[in-house]
Amino acid sequence: MMRQQLTNNQLNDLVENFRIEADQNSNMFSLSKLRDEQFLCEVLEEAKVDFDTDNLFIAASQFIKRIGFLIVVPTLYNLTKHNQWLSANWSNQYIVPRVKNNKWVPSLYLDDLAVTSIDETSRQKLLPQYLEQLFGDIATLIESVSSISRVPKPILWENIAVYIYWLYEVKLSEETDEKIMTRVHHDFHFLIYELEAKQFHESFQPLKRFHGIKRLVSLDAEPVRIRRTCCFYYEVNESRNCCGNCPKSELNKAACRATKDSLYERDMIRQRG
């Protein structure tokens, strides 16, 4: 293993694709402050204003979607693409509040741009350790947010899981380098099938639980992995539209019913045969 700094190209990649800030901001606050329950309560109350809702339940769900993305996705991206581990010390990571198109879309400032390069020999040993630290930290935050807001933890975990699926199935699938693609397939499989529930501080493994089959919900669109829980995004957008993978969407409900009916018909045919 070797410690080095992110290159300018690597940093620019994170800035352009994953809401990483290159410069400090006077309004930013350390991620580590979210471990303080009083401060977290204040942030969640502010989130109600940011999301234009008086419902703490809804604000907390959207808060975890945005913060979870920043904590988990850039780190996993750098791990898989560059075989490097970003510093996961929350004291060196800062949330930068931002509003874009009337939506609260925060960014992340990294005070420490040092990364640890991982050689292939030690990767299998280090991967579980790094990921346990990453998901252990987010698990503590999820526990606190759920306790304060009464949002069930499965909703909060799925809010993060959908971004991890997107990262490996969409964003990283664009890579053309053979070595990178080998890591993409390996790491995605490892996240879903090798990590255990205890590494998420849970009785269930969230990345495995929510990784269901994709369904064809429209003839002119790609198959969709319909969520098992609803994040209540439709409550905070002006059009009141559901997410494309929302289980409350009438289109997705119809797709689920059609899948269930077709499986039932298949089973009946097999029984008769």
C-alpha positions in Angstrom: 0.0 0.0 0.0 1.2 3.5 -0.7 -0.2 6.9 0.3 -0.4 9.6 -2.4 -2.5 12.6 -3.5 -5.4 12.5 -5.9 -4.2 13.7 -9.3 -5.9 16.8 -10.8 -7.6 14.6 -13.3 -9.0 12.4 -10.6 -10.2 15.3 -8.5 -11.8 16.9 -11.6 -13.6 13.6 -12.3 -15.1 13.6 -8.8 -16.0 17.3 -9.1 -17.8 16.9 -12.4 -19.6 13.6 -11.6 -20.1 13.3 -7.9 -20.7 16.7 -6.4 -17.3 17.0 -4.9 -16.2 20.6 -4.1 -12.7 21.7 -5.1 -12.7 24.8 -2.8 -13.7 25.5 0.8 -17.0 27.3 1.5 -17.9 29.5 4.5 -21.2 27.6 5.0 -19.8 24.1 5.1 -19.8 21.9 8.2 -17.9 18.8 9.1 -19.5 15.4 8.5 -18.4 14.4 12.0 -20.8 17.0 13.5 -23.7 14.8 12.3 -22.7 12.4 15.1 -23.9 15.0 17.6 -27.7 14.3 18.0 -28.6 17.9 18.9 -26.8 19.2 15.8 -28.4 16.4 13.6 -31.8 17.4 14.9 -31.1 21.0 13.9 -30.0 20.0 10.5 -33.1 17.8 9.9 -35.3 20.7 11.0 -33.5 22.9 8.4 -34.0 20.2 5.9 -37.8 20.6 6.3 -37.4 24.2 5.0 -35.0 23.2 2.3 -37.5 20.6 1.0 -40.5 22.8 1.6 -42.3 20.4 3.8 -43.5 20.4 7.4 -43.1 16.7 7.6 -39.9 15.5 9.3 -40.3 12.0 8.0 -40.2 13.2 4.4 -37.3 15.6 5.0 -35.2 13.0 6.7 -35.7 10.5 3.9 -34.5 13.0 1.3 -31.7 14.1 3.6 -30.2 10.6 3.7 -30.6 10.2 -0.1 -28.4 13.2 -0.7 -25.9 12.8 2.2 -25.6 9.1 1.6 -24.8 9.6 -2.0 -21.9 11.9 -1.0 -20.5 9.6 1.7 -20.6 6.4 -0.2 -20.6 6.8 -4.0 -17.4 8.8 -4.7 -15.5 6.5 -2.3 -16.7 3.4 -4.1 -16.1 4.9 -7.5 -12.5 5.8 -6.6 -12.0 2.3 -5.1 -13.2 0.5 -8.1 -11.9 2.7 -10.9 -8.5 3.7 -9.5 -7.9 1.0 -6.9 -7.5 3.7 -4.4 -9.2 4.3 -1.0 -10.2 7.9 -0.1 -9.7 9.0 3.4 -13.0 8.0 5.2 -12.3 10.2 8.2 -15.5 12.3 8.7 -13.5 15.0 10.4 -11.8 15.7 7.0 -15.0 15.7 5.0 -17.4 18.7 4.9 -21.0 19.1 3.7 -21.4 22.2 1.5 -25.1 23.2 1.4 -26.2 24.0 -2.2 -29.5 24.8 -3.8 -30.0 23.9 -7.5 -33.2 24.5 -9.4 -34.9 25.2 -6.1 -33.7 21.8 -4.7 -31.4 21.2 -1.8 -28.4 19.4 -3.5 -25.4 19.5 -1.1 -21.8 18.9 -2.2 -18.8 17.4 -0.3 -15.5 19.1 0.3 -12.5 16.9 1.0 -10.0 18.5 3.3 -7.7 15.5 2.9 -7.0 14.5 -0.8 -4.7 11.7 0.2 -5.5 8.2 -1.1 -4.2 4.8 -0.3 -3.2 2.8 -3.4 -4.1 -0.8 -3.1 -2.1 -3.6 -4.8 -3.9 -6.7 -6.0 -2.1 -8.9 -3.5 -3.6 -7.2 -0.5 -6.9 -6.1 -2.0 -8.9 -9.2 -0.9 -7.8 -8.7 2.7 -8.3 -4.9 2.8 -11.6 -4.7 0.9 -13.8 -6.0 3.8 -12.0 -3.7 6.3 -12.5 -0.6 4.2 -16.1 -1.4 3.4 -16.9 -2.2 7.0 -15.6 1.2 8.0 -17.6 2.9 5.2 -20.9 1.3 5.9 -20.4 1.2 9.7 -20.2 5.0 9.7 -23.3 5.4 7.5 -25.1 2.8 9.6 -24.6 5.0 12.7 -26.0 8.0 10.9 -29.0 6.0 9.6 -29.7 4.7 13.1 -29.7 8.3 14.5 -31.8 9.7 11.6 -34.3 6.9 12.0 -34.6 7.4 15.7 -35.2 11.1 15.4 -37.6 11.1 12.4 -39.2 7.6 12.7 -38.3 6.8 9.2 -37.9 3.0 9.0 -34.2 2.1 8.4 -35.0 -0.1 5.3 -36.2 3.1 3.5 -33.0 4.9 4.4 -30.8 2.0 3.3 -32.6 1.6 0.0 -32.2 5.3 -0.6 -28.4 4.6 -0.6 -28.5 1.2 -2.3 -30.2 2.6 -5.4 -27.2 4.9 -6.0 -24.7 2.0 -5.5 -26.6 0.0 -8.1 -26.5 3.0 -10.5 -22.8 3.4 -9.9 -21.9 -0.2 -10.9 -24.6 -0.9 -13.5 -24.6 2.4 -15.3 -21.7 4.8 -14.5 -18.9 2.3 -14.2 -20.2 0.1 -17.0 -19.1 2.9 -19.4 -15.5 2.0 -18.7 -13.5 0.3 -21.5 -10.4 -0.7 -19.6 -10.4 -4.5 -19.1 -8.7 -4.3 -15.6 -11.2 -1.7 -14.4 -14.2 -3.7 -15.7 -12.8 -6.8 -13.9 -12.9 -4.8 -10.7 -16.4 -3.4 -11.5 -17.8 -7.0 -11.7 -15.8 -8.2 -8.7 -16.6 -5.3 -6.4 -20.3 -5.2 -7.3 -20.6 -8.9 -6.6 -18.6 -8.5 -3.4 -20.9 -5.6 -2.1 -24.1 -7.6 -2.7 -23.1 -11.2 -1.9 -19.9 -11.2 0.2 -20.6 -8.5 2.8 -22.6 -9.6 5.8 -25.5 -8.0 7.6 -23.3 -7.3 10.7 -21.1 -5.1 8.6 -24.1 -2.8 8.1 -25.0 -3.1 11.8 -28.2 -4.7 10.8 -30.1 -8.0 10.9 -30.4 -7.9 7.1 -27.9 -7.1 4.3 -29.5 -4.1 2.6 -27.6 -4.2 -0.7 -28.6 -7.8 -1.2 -32.2 -7.3 0.0 -33.0 -4.5 -2.4 -31.2 -5.9 -5.4 -34.3 -7.3 -7.1 -35.0 -8.2 -10.7 -35.6 -5.5 -13.2 -39.0 -5.3 -14.8 -40.1 -4.0 -18.2 -42.6 -1.3 -17.3 -42.9 0.2 -20.7 -42.2 -1.1 -24.2 -40.2 2.1 -25.1 -38.0 2.1 -22.0 -35.3 0.0 -20.4 -36.2 -2.4 -17.6 -36.5 -0.9 -14.2 -35.6 -2.3 -10.7 -38.7 -1.2 -8.8 -38.0 -0.2 -5.2 -39.4 -2.2 -2.4 -39.8 1.0 -0.3 -40.9 4.6 -1.2 -38.5 7.5 -0.5 -41.4 10.0 -0.8 -39.7 12.1 -3.4 -43.1 12.9 -4.9 -43.8 14.9 -1.8 -41.0 17.4 -2.4 -41.1 18.1 -6.2 -43.4 20.6 -7.8 -44.9 18.2 -10.3 -45.6 15.6 -7.6 -44.2 12.9 -9.9 -42.9 9.7 -8.5 -39.4 8.5 -9.1 -39.0 6.2 -12.2 -38.5 3.2 -9.9 -41.1 4.1 -7.3 -43.4 1.3 -6.0 -46.3 3.7 -5.7 -46.2 4.6 -9.4 -49.3 3.3 -11.2 -47.1 2.2 -14.1 -44.7 0.2 -11.9 -47.7 -1.3 -9.9 -49.1 -2.5 -13.3 -45.7 -4.0 -14.2 -45.5 -5.8 -10.9 -49.0 -7.2 -11.3 -48.1 -8.4 -14.9 -45.0 -10.1 -13.7 -46.8 -11.8 -10.9 -49.6 -12.9 -13.2 -47.1 -14.3 -15.8 -45.2 -16.2 -13.1 -48.5 -17.6 -11.8 -49.5 -18.7 -15.3 -46.1 -20.3 -15.9 -46.4 -22.2 -12.6 -49.9 -23.4 -13.5 -48.7 -24.7 -16.9 -45.8 -26.6 -15.2 -48.2 -28.1 -12.7 -50.6 -29.3 -15.5 -47.6 -30.6 -17.5 
